[in-house]
Amino acid sequence: MPDKRKDSSTEKSATKRPKADHSNSESTGEDGISYEPVHFIRSHSKNNDPADIKTQIWEVVFEPDPNYPNKTTSLVATCGGNSICIIDVSTGTVLMKYRHKELKEDFYTLAWTTLELKGEKSESEKTNILVSGGIRGEIRMFHPQYKVCFHEWRPVEKKTHAVNSLVFHSEHPTWLFCGSNDGVVSLWDIGKPTIPSYDGVCPKQLLKLFPDYGDVYNIVWTGRNRYLLAGTAAGLVGWKIEDDQVIDNKDYKPQVIDFLMPENDRDNGENPIVDSLAVASENTIVSKCALHGLIYVWDLKSTVKKIVDVEKKAGGVIEKDVTMLANLRWSDTDNFYMNLGCHKGKGLICCGDDKGTVWIYNLPQFGKDSSPALKSGVEPTTLLTWPELQDDQLENSKKVPIDRHSIIIDKVAASYDNSYIVAVTSNNMVCIWKKAEDESSNGSNDN
């Protein structure tokens, strides 16, 4: 039977109040874009410890608007440790918290999809389903509207293989891509549940890809042009996925493309570790290589245009240098796995560092499918530094607070209109910044 454990909503999450003086945290770039901290929430504490500063929160994803897929709601899903939360960014309220019974579970990744579900006696309605993956190799499925976890399965062969990244297909909302640390990228059809029994869920594997590039850290789906990209321990690989072939040909193996990133002395002659990916538009990809100190923006369409038919027929792996659009200056950190955020079609690129700072690049031209290249070494538009917090729980616990310059920003996400930026951290914090009033009133008109 499906696991239908409801959330225990009685648990309280500790909310920190940024102090009145935001001079160190509100930043304004050259184009006038500015954000201020509004809610800092410690919501993934283990054993109900309100002063837990050790649990890492790995992922934050805005909920898509069920009726307007290009927009988002005011809700985000976050995961870290053995828990998953749904938070309203406008109020800072934790609406749902799910805790895995296994304390050693560490949830790494989340993905949303919108399904049209039919109840036993009701009309069909569009609703959002959330899936999670983590260190124990499980995928769990949630219906946040009813605070229900209704199914789980293991897409990997061993419990020791973690699920690192999940993303849904844009046109087939039940198709789920999964990247894991055994080096495999797989595609599953999760099926459609029927409310309220949640029958009808029987995940079926449609495709299994093994690029042999080591751990798969991040996967992204570009959209209509049907490219699946994977950031791995040995570079960036991708495939053009033909939907009809997936359905009709059980032996379908799409061509592997090795997208060659710029060389860097710190790679010591090896392929770079590509630890983060984001899609700025159908043809504009944002990627980050560990130790490079740069964020790369490149043109997918121009890159794959160079592939000729003779290469496709030759089999094996096709290698292509990416067509660079811009190099964004970022931190010179030695740390890995600080993940990019960028709402597709908007061009606001965000990435945190290991000193409690979010780097923001407001480049709206990269939200379009045809973008001219920029000079190299593009500076951030603004930096959001860690604010001074009124943290009563931590003070009362007598624990030594983590220095703000030692806080790792694990992931950043932006709302569809860029009104909110949300970051999650290595010290168990969900951090919400809001665009200044005169800015957000203008941005909310974007569609």
Legacy VTK file of the C-alpha trace (Angstrom):
# vtk DataFile Version 3.0
C-alpha trace
ASCII
DATASET POLYDATA
POINTS 447 float
0.000 0.000 0.000
1.151 3.550 -0.608
2.615 5.456 2.311
0.036 8.113 3.135
1.535 9.577 6.270
0.227 13.027 6.860
2.387 15.844 8.067
2.541 16.644 11.752
1.841 20.336 11.455
2.182 20.973 15.168
5.968 21.295 14.996
7.138 24.864 15.182
9.937 26.281 13.081
12.218 28.968 14.373
11.917 32.250 12.496
14.742 34.761 12.776
14.087 38.460 12.511
16.580 40.503 10.520
17.439 43.520 12.652
16.141 46.911 11.635
19.437 48.098 10.175
19.781 46.356 6.798
22.781 48.377 5.676
24.893 45.224 5.409
22.295 43.096 3.672
20.224 45.211 1.304
22.160 45.763 -1.906
21.580 47.936 -4.922
23.307 47.298 -8.236
24.078 49.673 -11.059
20.645 49.146 -12.617
18.880 49.963 -9.339
17.719 46.416 -8.533
17.606 45.921 -4.767
16.399 43.310 -2.288
15.927 43.300 1.454
15.834 40.333 3.856
12.328 39.638 5.145
12.234 36.094 6.589
15.033 33.812 7.808
13.588 30.469 8.909
15.234 27.492 10.628
12.767 24.864 9.457
14.676 21.583 9.026
15.836 21.041 12.602
16.446 17.487 13.759
14.821 16.299 16.981
12.825 19.542 17.178
15.975 21.446 18.145
15.168 25.136 17.499
18.891 25.934 17.594
20.013 23.249 15.107
22.726 24.903 12.991
24.223 21.723 11.517
21.506 20.389 9.187
22.231 21.301 5.580
19.300 22.386 3.428
20.123 21.356 -0.122
17.265 22.398 -2.370
14.655 25.097 -2.855
12.146 25.126 -5.728
9.251 27.515 -6.348
5.879 25.877 -6.934
4.614 26.346 -10.513
1.235 28.000 -11.002
-1.076 25.118 -12.049
-2.925 27.311 -14.545
0.022 29.329 -15.875
3.098 27.079 -16.166
5.505 29.965 -16.786
4.551 31.562 -13.474
5.105 30.549 -9.866
3.014 30.765 -6.717
4.210 32.241 -3.427
5.157 28.759 -2.171
8.557 27.080 -2.177
9.505 23.511 -1.343
12.753 22.971 0.555
14.579 19.820 1.608
17.468 18.914 3.862
18.220 16.342 6.505
15.290 13.963 6.826
12.594 16.583 6.218
10.776 18.461 3.462
8.958 21.765 3.984
6.471 23.908 2.084
6.878 27.605 2.928
4.904 30.690 1.908
7.568 33.275 1.067
5.162 36.193 1.401
4.462 35.460 5.074
7.368 33.243 6.109
4.878 30.580 7.249
5.803 26.876 7.159
2.628 25.299 5.761
3.783 21.680 5.712
6.631 19.647 7.122
7.198 16.005 6.256
9.736 14.027 8.219
11.150 10.677 7.096
11.104 8.063 9.843
14.746 7.228 9.043
16.994 9.822 10.713
19.851 9.003 8.341
17.831 10.088 5.311
19.199 13.231 3.705
16.926 14.726 1.044
18.979 16.296 -1.763
16.580 17.195 -4.545
12.988 18.189 -5.346
10.904 18.621 -8.488
7.345 19.826 -9.157
4.915 18.747 -11.839
1.326 19.772 -12.596
-1.103 16.913 -13.223
-4.781 16.878 -14.063
-6.146 14.482 -11.460
-9.610 13.047 -11.164
-11.303 12.151 -7.910
-13.622 9.189 -7.496
-16.721 11.375 -7.874
-15.358 14.734 -8.939
-14.303 16.602 -12.041
-10.655 16.626 -13.062
-8.593 19.497 -11.727
-5.028 20.684 -12.165
-2.918 20.184 -9.071
0.770 20.096 -8.210
2.702 16.997 -7.222
6.117 17.176 -5.544
8.790 14.473 -5.742
11.947 14.124 -3.675
15.187 12.160 -3.836
18.050 11.664 -1.440
20.948 9.740 0.004
19.047 6.450 0.468
18.188 6.149 -3.225
14.435 6.612 -2.796
12.003 8.809 -4.680
8.972 9.923 -2.685
5.830 11.495 -4.084
3.759 14.114 -2.274
0.454 15.877 -2.795
1.063 19.062 -0.769
-2.520 20.283 -1.196
-3.595 17.448 1.101
-0.291 17.041 2.985
0.047 13.441 1.825
3.066 11.306 0.947
1.422 8.702 -1.269
4.137 6.646 -2.968
7.805 5.718 -2.841
10.138 3.652 -4.979
13.837 3.144 -5.594
15.087 4.019 -9.129
18.658 2.892 -8.368
20.013 -0.617 -7.980
21.527 -0.208 -4.513
20.577 1.673 -1.357
24.063 3.174 -1.349
23.333 5.017 -4.619
21.932 8.468 -3.931
19.375 10.306 -6.052
21.083 13.658 -6.654
18.811 15.439 -9.129
15.253 15.225 -10.471
13.480 17.129 -13.246
10.183 16.643 -15.087
9.652 16.689 -18.845
7.879 19.865 -19.981
5.352 18.256 -22.360
4.873 14.892 -20.635
4.137 15.869 -17.021
4.370 12.279 -15.748
7.856 11.766 -17.235
10.538 12.168 -14.586
14.292 12.289 -15.260
16.540 11.077 -12.447
20.299 11.606 -12.000
22.149 9.511 -9.430
25.633 9.069 -8.037
26.104 5.714 -9.746
26.566 7.705 -12.966
23.139 6.833 -14.394
20.476 9.138 -15.820
17.090 7.429 -16.099
13.635 8.403 -17.340
10.482 7.177 -15.593
6.766 7.456 -16.248
5.315 7.862 -12.760
1.674 7.434 -13.824
-1.358 9.387 -12.638
-2.877 8.813 -9.209
-6.609 8.888 -8.571
-7.729 10.911 -5.565
-8.313 10.050 -2.735
-6.949 6.492 -2.912
-3.868 7.503 -4.951
-4.173 4.298 -6.949
-2.731 4.289 -10.440
0.867 5.106 -9.518
3.225 2.493 -10.917
6.546 4.042 -12.017
7.864 2.489 -15.216
11.390 2.991 -16.504
11.391 4.303 -20.078
15.070 5.012 -20.625
18.409 4.340 -18.947
21.489 6.325 -19.932
24.987 5.628 -18.667
27.416 8.251 -19.966
30.267 6.868 -17.806
31.292 10.296 -16.527
31.139 9.525 -12.801
28.602 10.938 -10.361
25.697 12.847 -11.893
25.251 15.991 -9.803
22.654 18.002 -11.718
20.279 17.438 -14.608
18.173 20.007 -16.472
15.572 19.776 -19.221
15.672 22.603 -21.755
12.056 22.349 -22.956
10.689 22.332 -26.497
14.049 21.657 -28.134
14.211 18.412 -26.131
17.730 18.472 -24.688
18.564 16.769 -21.413
21.831 18.004 -19.889
23.790 16.496 -17.005
26.549 18.052 -14.917
28.904 15.300 -13.784
32.198 14.597 -12.045
33.916 14.572 -15.450
32.203 17.283 -17.463
28.895 18.219 -19.047
27.031 15.720 -21.214
23.690 15.837 -22.981
21.223 14.069 -25.214
18.463 15.150 -27.568
15.489 13.076 -26.446
13.028 12.130 -29.192
9.699 11.526 -27.445
8.309 9.212 -30.114
11.436 7.051 -29.951
11.076 6.758 -26.186
7.506 5.529 -26.654
7.947 3.276 -29.691
11.504 1.938 -29.498
12.459 -0.056 -26.404
16.091 -0.146 -27.590
16.319 3.617 -28.120
19.729 5.082 -27.235
20.056 8.809 -27.971
23.385 10.195 -29.127
25.711 11.299 -26.306
27.185 14.793 -26.664
30.121 15.930 -24.526
29.774 19.693 -24.172
33.336 20.915 -23.644
33.625 23.727 -21.125
36.502 26.249 -21.170
39.818 24.879 -19.921
41.182 26.027 -16.588
44.579 25.448 -14.981
42.892 24.249 -11.794
41.504 21.223 -13.655
45.057 19.849 -14.003
44.374 18.666 -17.532
41.250 16.720 -16.541
37.635 17.346 -17.498
36.104 19.875 -15.077
33.604 18.986 -12.377
30.320 20.559 -13.519
28.475 20.951 -10.240
25.577 23.213 -11.242
23.301 23.879 -14.219
20.356 26.149 -14.994
18.238 26.946 -18.061
17.919 30.675 -18.802
15.941 30.103 -22.023
15.326 27.285 -24.509
18.770 27.846 -26.005
20.683 29.628 -23.241
22.343 27.448 -20.616
24.084 28.524 -17.425
26.733 26.199 -15.990
29.320 26.289 -13.243
32.544 24.320 -13.012
34.042 23.724 -9.581
37.193 25.789 -8.875
36.884 27.977 -11.998
35.637 31.086 -10.180
33.313 31.797 -13.106
29.745 31.085 -14.175
29.428 30.286 -17.876
26.508 31.336 -20.082
26.471 29.574 -23.445
24.324 29.074 -26.544
22.974 25.537 -26.920
21.485 26.091 -30.382
24.743 27.344 -31.889
26.711 24.583 -30.188
24.625 21.676 -31.477
24.269 23.297 -34.918
27.881 22.307 -35.524
27.031 18.611 -35.256
26.984 17.059 -38.714
25.232 13.883 -39.793
28.470 11.940 -40.258
29.252 12.408 -36.562
25.844 11.087 -35.572
26.320 7.952 -37.646
29.762 7.282 -36.208
28.341 6.419 -32.788
30.174 6.905 -29.512
30.469 10.357 -27.996
30.413 13.604 -29.973
32.587 16.337 -28.456
31.639 19.975 -29.005
33.104 23.184 -27.614
30.264 25.286 -26.242
29.514 28.622 -27.933
30.162 31.063 -25.123
27.910 34.074 -24.519
29.366 35.385 -21.260
31.673 34.616 -18.352
30.229 35.862 -15.073
32.753 36.605 -12.355
32.013 34.567 -9.251
33.736 33.431 -6.047
37.206 31.841 -6.031
36.001 29.276 -3.501
37.411 25.753 -3.205
33.998 24.436 -2.110
31.688 22.497 -4.452
27.924 22.104 -4.947
26.674 25.669 -4.554
23.774 25.540 -6.957
22.594 28.172 -9.410
19.079 29.511 -9.658
17.430 31.133 -12.677
13.739 31.286 -13.555
13.500 30.377 -17.231
12.778 33.325 -19.495
13.766 36.079 -17.036
17.563 36.266 -17.089
18.068 36.867 -13.371
20.917 34.482 -12.526
21.632 33.826 -8.843
24.311 31.810 -7.075
25.492 31.721 -3.481
29.020 31.260 -2.176
30.658 29.881 0.982
30.699 33.221 2.798
26.951 33.708 3.227
26.571 35.889 0.123
24.225 35.588 -2.876
25.626 36.852 -6.189
22.973 38.243 -8.555
23.403 38.938 -12.263
20.464 40.760 -13.846
20.878 39.897 -17.538
17.371 39.879 -19.074
18.760 39.416 -22.586
19.688 35.855 -21.602
16.040 35.086 -20.905
15.487 35.257 -24.668
16.344 32.600 -27.217
18.669 34.797 -29.255
21.255 36.685 -27.224
24.429 38.486 -28.346
27.660 37.562 -26.604
28.970 39.857 -23.864
32.501 40.730 -22.894
34.147 38.246 -20.557
34.346 38.869 -16.842
30.826 40.254 -16.292
30.525 41.584 -12.743
27.521 40.785 -10.519
24.697 43.304 -10.582
24.424 43.130 -6.811
25.492 41.050 -3.818
23.141 40.029 -1.006
25.281 39.698 2.099
24.279 37.891 5.276
22.233 40.194 7.531
22.602 40.601 11.271
19.924 38.353 12.777
17.966 38.512 16.013
18.380 34.803 16.853
16.867 34.242 20.300
16.801 30.426 20.081
20.495 30.231 19.306
21.383 32.709 22.035
19.333 30.808 24.610
20.930 27.484 23.621
24.409 28.849 24.369
25.652 27.276 21.125
28.439 29.085 19.351
26.935 30.740 16.249
28.520 30.033 12.883
30.505 32.956 11.558
28.598 34.555 8.702
31.677 34.160 6.509
31.560 30.362 6.953
27.952 29.898 5.820
27.550 28.010 2.534
24.626 28.985 0.313
23.667 25.569 -1.096
20.967 26.677 -3.561
19.179 29.834 -4.711
15.793 30.179 -6.462
13.935 33.185 -7.884
10.201 33.698 -8.354
8.874 34.137 -11.892
8.647 37.934 -11.550
11.938 38.205 -9.615
10.052 39.653 -6.629
11.490 37.054 -4.250
14.869 35.385 -3.974
15.134 32.379 -1.666
18.375 30.737 -0.562
18.989 27.638 1.567
22.128 27.123 3.579
24.565 24.813 5.324
23.457 26.120 8.735
19.788 25.085 8.433
18.347 28.356 7.213
15.775 29.260 4.567
16.544 32.874 3.634
13.948 35.028 1.882
14.706 38.374 0.260
12.052 40.596 -1.275
12.567 43.142 -4.023
12.246 46.712 -2.763
8.680 48.021 -3.113
9.276 50.300 -6.091
11.112 47.437 -7.808
8.575 44.673 -7.107
5.619 46.757 -8.260
7.295 47.101 -11.638
8.455 43.477 -11.832
5.054 41.989 -11.022
3.725 43.121 -14.385
6.053 40.750 -16.231
4.473 37.666 -17.719
LINES 1 448
447 0 1 2 3 4 5 6 7 8 9 10 11 12 13 14 15 16 17 18 19 20 21 22 23 24 25 26 27 28 29 30 31 32 33 34 35 36 37 38 39 40 41 42 43 44 45 46 47 48 49 50 51 52 53 54 55 56 57 58 59 60 61 62 63 64 65 66 67 68 69 70 71 72 73 74 75 76 77 78 79 80 81 82 83 84 85 86 87 88 89 90 91 92 93 94 95 96 97 98 99 100 101 102 103 104 105 106 107 108 109 110 111 112 113 114 115 116 117 118 119 120 121 122 123 124 125 126 127 128 129 130 131 132 133 134 135 136 137 138 139 140 141 142 143 144 145 146 147 148 149 150 151 152 153 154 155 156 157 158 159 160 161 162 163 164 165 166 167 168 169 170 171 172 173 174 175 176 177 178 179 180 181 182 183 184 185 186 187 188 189 190 191 192 193 194 195 196 197 198 199 200 201 202 203 204 205 206 207 208 209 210 211 212 213 214 215 216 217 218 219 220 221 222 223 224 225 226 227 228 229 230 231 232 233 234 235 236 237 238 239 240 241 242 243 244 245 246 247 248 249 250 251 252 253 254 255 256 257 258 259 260 261 262 263 264 265 266 267 268 269 270 271 272 273 274 275 276 277 278 279 280 281 282 283 284 285 286 287 288 289 290 291 292 293 294 295 296 297 298 299 300 301 302 303 304 305 306 307 308 309 310 311 312 313 314 315 316 317 318 319 320 321 322 323 324 325 326 327 328 329 330 331 332 333 334 335 336 337 338 339 340 341 342 343 344 345 346 347 348 349 350 351 352 353 354 355 356 357 358 359 360 361 362 363 364 365 366 367 368 369 370 371 372 373 374 375 376 377 378 379 380 381 382 383 384 385 386 387 388 389 390 391 392 393 394 395 396 397 398 399 400 401 402 403 404 405 406 407 408 409 410 411 412 413 414 415 416 417 418 419 420 421 422 423 424 425 426 427 428 429 430 431 432 433 434 435 436 437 438 439 440 441 442 443 444 445 446
